[in-house]
Amino acid sequence: MRTADITRKTNETDIALSVHLDGSGRAEIATGIGFFDHMLELFARHSLIDLTVRAKGDLHVDFHHTVEDVGIALGQAVLKALGDKKGLARYASLDLPMDETLTRIAVDVSGRPFLVFRTSFPAPKIGEFDTELVREFFQAFAMNAGLTLHVETLYGANAHHIAESCFKGLARALRAALAVDPREGGRIPSTKGAL
């Protein structure tokens, strides 16, 4: 079972998070940030990762610490659930359309964390959610999951659609990259023999 539970408690946040990589996309999300909850729910649904998140953060300050720390915890949980990474497909990429928006996502479950984020937003906020926090989440997630992750929005006009295309694109790419390829025969998908 590729599952993991992570708890993270700091002076800014208190997070309990669990993942089941081979789930059905079930989500139980409560971060206190409505738009972020929506993004995590659709992430679970499109990745088919069962995801439970309970987060309490210093929302009276702003949403930054909660969003970043959930990204850290989710990355740690995915990395832990992957175990030795034997049999992984490892690579995936796709173009994700969302109405007028098109976002390209490419991922390598490499163990070498790196983020390229070429996405900009036409508005600083979606409701009360700062759009700059989308990048903060992706940065925290990629660094802690050990992913090389490229995100590029080719075009788009609506900030909500742009953010949603990024999260859905990540979900769909991970769904493919984290899949177990039976042809690998339980090998590490690298000529080095390690990821």
Summary of the structure (lengths in Angstrom):
residues: 195
radius of gyration: 15.9
end to end distance: 19.7
largest distance: 50.7
contacts: 700
relative contact order: 0.20
helix: 35%
strand: 32%
